[in-house]
Amino acid sequence: MRTVRRLFYRDILSSVGFVAAAFLSLFFFIDFVDDLDAIGRQGRAVWHVALAALYEVPGHFYDLLPIAVLIGTIYALARMAQASEYTILRTGGLGPGRALRLLALLGVAFGALNFFVGDYLTPAAERASLLLAARFDGGRQIGGAGAWLKERRATPQGEHSLSINIGGVSPTGQLQQVRAFEFDADGRLVARITAREATVGADGSWTLIDTRVTQWPRARSEAPLVLDEPRPTLRLQSTLDAAVVAAAVLPLSSMTTFDLWRYGQHLDDQAQATQQVAIRFWKKALYPLSCLVMVALALPFAYLHARAGGVSLKVFGGIMLGIGFVLLNNLAGHLGMLRDWTPWVVAAAPSLLFLMMSLAAFAWLVRYR
């Protein structure tokens, strides 16, 4: 059994590694060529463009690993079937259940690698890429109306709500163009704070620089006097700590699974929409399991007769299956947000569908072929 395991794992690992290297080389070349026109802008050199393309590699590896696992496993098993090696192994006692267990262990290992890359390497590379771009562009402007944060806070006048808008991020990581609006329990605007820059501590303490504070009367009985005063610095204590702020101003792709869960909890506590973040969290949490689904989907190709198509035809079929999985996974996410479906069902549906397809094909081939 040890010899069979070594044979399986050696062939599959080498095939998956070759496919992954080919995909990553292709995407690195595409990213590099796509950014060549940036050379010379704000002092960018060729190696800056190459470094930016290199920062994209972990994200591509995370997205493409299940497809590489599928194609590489199909290639290895189809080649073994074509050379009658798999037939010899079957006559030597390698039953369907044992073969499925062998590949399941390998799929779990690929899933662990996918989780490590997605939760550690990819977020770090994404943030490094954003900082590199911000260094040359003089900061990073947040698209649209900026990033919005909201919190509820207790005051002597009752529960107030604070809405904070962030326009951009400086190359050093400071928040830029910060605006804060405080509303009372009746929804009336009672204070507005604008700041040129701001830093956020891990405990939720905000340090605002070059600020202007505008206050309106907090009650109808007060004199209709509006106070407007500039302040060099202002400290603001908030429940919005650095982790929550980073989740709001950075792309969702740069967040770990735990960060997505924590950000979703914050949105839920503040009665904000959580559907998009919840779907992204469940997709990221369940995505490593797709490697297990891919090895199960590849196993039926080992039971196809060599005359049922050459290795190249089976690899082409694997590519089509991988593309179909990616399309269905993305389509399910968009439909889930539009139709407000249960997030974990949206994230798990494509993998479960492909797993049932693979097990059904595997059972039929074992029974009738």
Secondary structure, 3 states (H helix, E strand, C coil): CHHHHHHHHHHHHHHHHHHHHHHHHHHHHHHHHHCHHHCCHHHCCHHHHHHHHHHCHHHHHHHHHHHHHHHHHHHHHHHHHHCCHHHHHHHCCCCHHHHHHHHHHHHHHHHHHHHHHHHHHHHHHHHHHHHHHHHHHCCEECCCCCEEEEEEEEECCEEEEEEEEEEEECCCCCEEEEEEEEECCCCCEEEEEEEEEEEECCCCEEEEEEEEEEECCCCCCCCCCCEEEEEEEEEEECCCCHHHHHHHHCCHHHCCHHHHHHHHHHHHHCCCCCHHHHHHHHHHHHCCHHHHHHHHHHHHHHHCCHHHCCHHHHHHHHHHHHHHHHHHHHHHHHHHHHHCCCHHHHHHHHHHHHHHHHHHHHHHHHHHC
